[in-house]
Each structure stands twice: as structure tokens, then as C-alpha cells.
Amino acid sequence: MQRRNPAGLPSPWRVPEPLRAHATIAMMVATGAVPLMLLTSLLSRPLVLPVICLAVMACAAAASLLAWMSDASDDPQRVTTWDVAGALVFIGFAAGMLSNPEHVIHLADNATTLKVRE
């Protein structure tokens, strides 16, 4: 048997609409911050920005593919998947511009030597 609330009374498990947007943003920030903190703790300092650039650009490609496949609407009142993909692209370009080219060469050199050793 299904329990229903009378019209106009909110369910105790239902999050109000203004708080739902804040909770979504907080979850997205936490989801993005945890891998970044893991990257900074595992990599040497010069390699952090090039790796962040590559990772964020890959996430932007995945977000744009998701937006394209789901036919996301272009609603100016809400944040859409296209907006998230665009913000990720800007973050990736900024990380790429701030990284040093010698560090990128060092990253590519390490990737090729790892393949040769195996």
C-alpha cells in the first residue's frame, strides 16, 4: 500500500527547490575536488597542471557528448550540460596556459619510457 501526503503538505524526505540547486552544486564541487586533491598528492609538482589540463579536457569531452546524446535544451534560466562542458573547457585551457612546456615534454617522455620498459 502506498502512502500519500495530502496536497500542499511537503514530504519529510523532500528537499526544497532552492536547497536542491545548492546541494547539486556542492556535490559537483566535491566530485571535482576529490580527484584533484588525489592528483596533487600523487604527482610531482611540475606535472600537476598538465595532467589536470588533460583530465579536465577529457571530462569536457564526456560532458559535451552527454549533452549531445541527451539533446539538452538551451535554457538560459538553468545550468545545462552544455554550460558545464564549456566551463570545463575554460578550466582546461587555463591549466594548459599556466603549465610550463618543459613539464609537458617531461610528462610525454615519462609516458613513452614507461611503455618501453614494459
N, C-alpha and C positions, 0 to 999 in steps of 0.2 A: 504494500500500500504506500502510495506516495504522499508525503506531507507537503502541503502548500501553505504559503503565507497569504493572508488576506491582502487585497490590493492596497498599495500605499505603505505597507509596513516592510522595511528592509529586512533581508535575511541576516542573521548574525555572522555568516561567513562571507558575505558580500562586501567587497571593498568599494568605497565611494569613488565615483568617476575622477575627481581631481587627484585623489591619492593614488589611483591606479596608474596614471601617467607618471607620477613621481616614482612609484615603485618600479615601473618598467625601465625608466631611465637609470635608476640605481642598479638594477640587475644588469643592464647593458654595460654600465661603467665597471661594475665588479667583474663581469665576464671578460672585459678587455684588460683590466688592470692585473688580474692574476697571472695570465701568460706573460705579460710584460715584466712583472717582477721576477718570474721564473727565468726569463731570458737574461735579465740583468745579473742574476745571481750565478747563472751557469756559464756565461760567455765572458771573455776578456773585454775590458772596457772599450777598446777601439772597434770591436766587432758588433757592438750592440746596435748602433744606428743603422748600419747596412742590413742587418738581419731584421730589424724592426721594419725597415722600408720594404723588404721583400715579403715579410709576413702580412703587413697591412695591405699591400697591393694585391696579394692573393685573396685576402678577406674581402677587399673591394670587388674583385672579380666575381667571387662567390655571391656577394650581396647583389651585384647587378644581374647576375644570371638568375638568381632567385626572383628579383623584381621583374625581369623579362618573362620568366616562365609563369609567374603568378598573375601577370597582367595588372600590376599595381597601378592604381589610379593616380592621377596627378592632382591631388587635393592640396590647395595652398593652406588650409587650416590645420592640417595634421602632418606629422613627420612620416614620410613614406620610406619604403626600402630604397628608392632612388636617392633620397636625401642622405640616407646612411652610407650608401655606396659612394656618393660624391664627397662626403666628409672624410671617409676612409682614404680616398684618392688624395685629397689635400694633405692629410696627415702623412701618407706615404711619400708624397713629393717633398714635404718639409723635412722628413727624416733623411731622404736621399740628398737633399741640398746641404744639410748640415754635416753629413758624413764626409770623411776625407777620402779622395780617390785611392790613396795608397792602402787604406784599410780595406777597400773593396777588392783591390788586387790581392791583398793578403788573404781575404776570405775565399776568393776564387782559387788561389794557389793551394790553400789547405784542402779545398774540396777535391781538387784533381789529385793531390798526393794521397788522400785517403782512398781513392778508387784504385790507384796504382798499387798501394800496399796490400790491398785485399786480394 
